[in-house]
Amino acid sequence: MKQSDDLKTREGLLGHLADTMLKLETRKITIDDAKAQASLVKQSNNLLRLDFDMLKYAEKMASPTLPK
């Protein structure tokens, strides 16, 4: 099982999905478990994207605008 720190990056989320797929292939988890994990990863990715967008916006607002 991945630790929460591992899931704070896109690479960590992709690794978690790969682990989930391997567990599904070896029948260590059910299809419903895999769907639930995929849904959580999707939500986590949305949060990562939101954080990234907020950082881009903050940088844009902090940079001085050039006069025309």
N, C-alpha and C positions, 0 to 999 in steps of 0.2 A: 504494500500500500504506500502510495506517495505521501510525503509529508506536506503540510500546507505551504511551507516555504518553497517547495518544488513546483507548486502550482501557481506561482506568482508571475510566471513568464509564459510566453507562447510556447517555448520549447518544452517547458514543464507540462503544459496542458497537452501538447502533442504526444509527449512521452506517456502521459497517463492514458490517453486514448489508445495508443499502441498496446500498452499493457492490458487494457480492457479487452481489446480485440483478441489478444493472445489467450486471455482467460476464457473468452467466449468460444474460441476455436477448440480449446481443450475441455470445454464444458465445466469449467470451474465456477462459472456464473451463468445465470439465465439470460435470455434475450431481454426480458424486462429490466434486469439489473443493468445490462449494457445500455439500454435506452435511457435509464435514469442517469447513469454516469455521463452519457453524451449530452443530456440536457443540462446537467450541472456545468460541464465544460463550456457549453455554449453560453450560459449565463456568465461564467467567469470571464470568457473572452469578451463579452459585451462590456464588462466592468473594466477590463484592461484597455479596451478601445476608448472608453469614456475617459479614463485617466490620461491616456495619450493625447486625446483631443483637448482636454483641459490644459495640459502642459503646453501644447502648441498655441492655444489661445492666450495663455498667460505670457508666453514669450513674445507673441505678436503685440500684445497690449503694452509690454514693458519696453519694447524697442521704440526709439524715437522715430517719428514720421518725418520724412524729408519734405521740405517746402517745394511747391511746384513752380 
